[in-house]
Amino acid sequence: MPQINQQLKEQGYFKQFPPPGVEVVSWYVMMGIGQVVTLRVPADRLREVNRAIESTAWGGYRTEFYPTYNYKAAAQKLREEMNK
């Protein structure tokens, strides 16, 4: 772990991730999977977040990036409309 953290430090990970103004909603360590970080990111900043991960985390971590959005309110509205 110290070697990984040193590599991340040298690559600027701790300074660049998450970018300013991006909210970390949760950060879990999932045994057998790795770390799962949930961020709240404006859509127009998605590329910036991905770039911060690509340029600073690779090598220390293997990364995968899965943009999602919260569909709860839209699903509730649709359900209400369909049940009229």
C-alpha positions in Angstrom: 0.0 0.0 0.0 2.8 2.5 0.8 4.2 2.0 -2.8 0.8 2.5 -4.4 0.1 5.6 -2.3 3.6 7.0 -3.3 2.9 6.4 -7.0 -0.5 8.2 -6.7 1.2 11.1 -4.9 3.8 11.4 -7.6 1.1 11.4 -10.3 -0.8 14.1 -8.5 -3.9 12.0 -7.7 -4.4 13.4 -4.2 -4.3 17.0 -5.6 -6.5 16.4 -8.7 -9.2 13.9 -7.5 -11.9 14.8 -7.0 -11.7 18.0 -8.9 -12.9 21.2 -7.0 -16.6 21.4 -7.0 -17.2 17.7 -7.5 -19.0 16.1 -4.5 -17.9 12.7 -3.2 -21.3 11.1 -2.2 -19.8 7.8 -1.0 -16.5 5.9 -1.1 -16.7 2.2 -0.4 -14.1 -0.5 -0.4 -15.8 -3.6 -1.8 -13.9 -6.8 -0.9 -12.9 -8.6 -4.0 -13.9 -5.7 -6.3 -12.0 -2.7 -5.2 -13.0 0.9 -4.4 -16.3 2.2 -5.6 -16.6 6.0 -5.5 -19.9 7.7 -6.2 -19.6 11.4 -7.2 -22.2 14.1 -7.9 -21.0 15.8 -11.0 -22.6 18.3 -13.4 -22.9 16.6 -16.8 -20.7 19.2 -18.5 -17.8 18.3 -16.1 -17.9 14.6 -16.7 -14.9 14.7 -19.1 -12.9 16.6 -16.6 -13.5 14.0 -13.9 -12.7 11.2 -16.2 -9.5 13.0 -17.3 -8.4 13.5 -13.6 -8.8 9.8 -13.0 -7.0 8.8 -16.3 -4.0 11.0 -15.7 -3.5 10.4 -12.0 -4.9 7.1 -10.9 -3.7 4.6 -13.6 -0.8 2.5 -12.5 -1.8 2.9 -8.9 -5.3 1.6 -9.6 -7.0 -0.1 -12.5 -10.0 2.1 -13.2 -13.4 1.8 -14.8 -15.7 4.7 -15.2 -19.5 4.3 -15.3 -21.5 7.5 -15.6 -25.1 7.2 -14.3 -27.9 9.5 -13.3 -30.6 9.5 -10.7 -33.8 8.4 -12.3 -35.9 8.2 -9.1 -37.9 11.4 -9.6 -38.6 10.7 -13.3 -39.7 7.2 -12.5 -42.0 8.4 -9.8 -43.6 10.9 -12.1 -44.0 8.4 -14.9 -45.6 5.9 -12.5 -48.1 8.6 -11.3 -48.9 9.5 -14.9 -49.4 5.8 -15.9 -51.6 5.1 -12.9 -54.2 7.8 -13.7 
